[in-house]
Amino acid sequence: MTSQQHPPAAATGPATSIAPTAHVVCPVDELPPGERKIVTVAGRSIGVFNVGGRYYALRNACPHRVAPLCEGRVRGLVVSNGPYDVRVEREGEIVACPWHGWEFDITTGRSHFNPHRLRVKTYEVTVGMATACTDDGDPAVETFTVTVKRNTVLLHVTG
């Protein structure tokens, strides 16, 4: 094989799409602006944040040393245009790793110091109607009686 030839690409088959599954986090009134709730979904620790009435979710693992990122201090972004010009913008949108202080944007998962290369996994979060489910039949073929309760924060996780 010459330097211009490449081995054939492995067959991967058709692309499949897996729809995310919604998981109840809590009622909206239990997660007010500025607060967070850490939940475990499908074996993953995930932090759900309310930033000014909008909800965001990050994997609770700092890419540096797998520290519990979402337990870190939430603050704003410190910016400056020159000497003695220091201000805080985007209050409540930055979380700092509790171990080494690495900062991540809660709204995007991107790191503050290297946003194009380093990020934390993000998850979709919506507010919807919660349902109460009861098993109503054969466990092999689950059916449920569904009743609407109240507005609830739902976390959508694939796989």
Residue pairs with C-beta under 8 A, 6 or more apart in sequence:
1 7
18 158
18 159
19 158
20 124
20 156
20 157
20 158
21 156
21 157
21 158
22 126
22 128
22 154
22 155
22 156
23 39
23 41
23 154
23 155
23 156
23 157
24 130
24 152
24 153
24 154
24 155
25 31
25 37
25 39
25 48
25 125
25 152
25 153
25 154
25 155
26 37
26 152
26 153
27 130
27 150
27 151
27 152
27 153
28 127
28 151
28 152
28 153
30 37
31 37
31 48
31 50
31 55
31 153
32 50
33 50
33 51
33 52
33 53
33 92
34 50
34 51
34 74
34 92
35 49
35 50
36 47
36 48
36 49
36 50
36 70
36 74
37 47
37 48
37 153
38 45
38 46
38 47
38 48
38 60
38 68
38 70
38 71
39 45
39 46
39 48
39 155
40 46
41 155
41 157
42 157
42 159
44 59
44 60
44 157
45 59
45 60
45 61
45 68
45 70
46 57
46 58
46 59
46 60
46 70
46 123
46 155
46 157
47 57
47 58
47 59
47 60
47 69
47 70
47 71
47 95
48 55
48 56
48 57
48 125
48 153
48 155
49 55
49 56
49 57
49 58
49 70
49 74
49 95
49 106
51 92
51 93
51 106
51 107
52 92
54 107
55 125
55 126
55 127
55 153
56 106
56 107
56 122
56 125
57 122
57 123
57 124
57 125
57 155
58 69
58 70
58 95
58 104
58 106
58 109
58 120
58 121
58 122
58 123
59 69
59 120
59 121
59 122
59 123
60 68
60 69
60 70
60 71
61 67
61 68
61 69
61 120
62 68
62 69
62 97
62 99
62 100
62 102
62 104
62 120
63 118
63 119
63 120
64 97
64 99
64 100
64 102
65 99
65 100
67 97
67 98
67 99
67 100
68 98
69 95
69 97
69 98
69 104
69 120
70 95
71 98
72 95
72 96
72 97
72 98
73 95
73 96
73 98
74 92
74 94
74 95
74 96
74 106
75 88
75 91
75 92
75 94
75 96
76 88
76 89
76 90
76 91
76 92
76 93
76 94
77 88
77 89
77 90
77 93
77 94
77 112
78 86
78 87
78 88
79 86
79 87
79 88
79 89
80 86
80 87
92 106
93 105
93 106
93 107
94 103
94 104
94 105
94 106
94 112
95 103
95 104
95 106
96 102
96 103
96 104
97 103
97 104
102 111
102 112
102 113
103 111
103 112
103 113
104 110
104 111
104 112
104 119
104 120
105 111
105 112
105 115
108 115
108 119
108 122
109 119
109 120
109 121
109 122
110 116
110 118
110 119
111 117
111 118
111 119
111 120
123 155
123 156
123 157
124 155
124 156
125 153
125 154
125 155
125 156
126 153
126 154
126 156
127 151
127 152
127 153
127 154
128 151
128 152
128 154
129 148
129 149
129 150
129 151
129 152
130 148
130 149
130 150
130 151
130 152
130 154
131 144
131 146
131 147
131 148
131 149
132 145
132 146
132 147
132 149
133 144
133 145
133 146
134 144
134 145
135 142
135 143
135 144
136 143
136 144
136 145
137 143
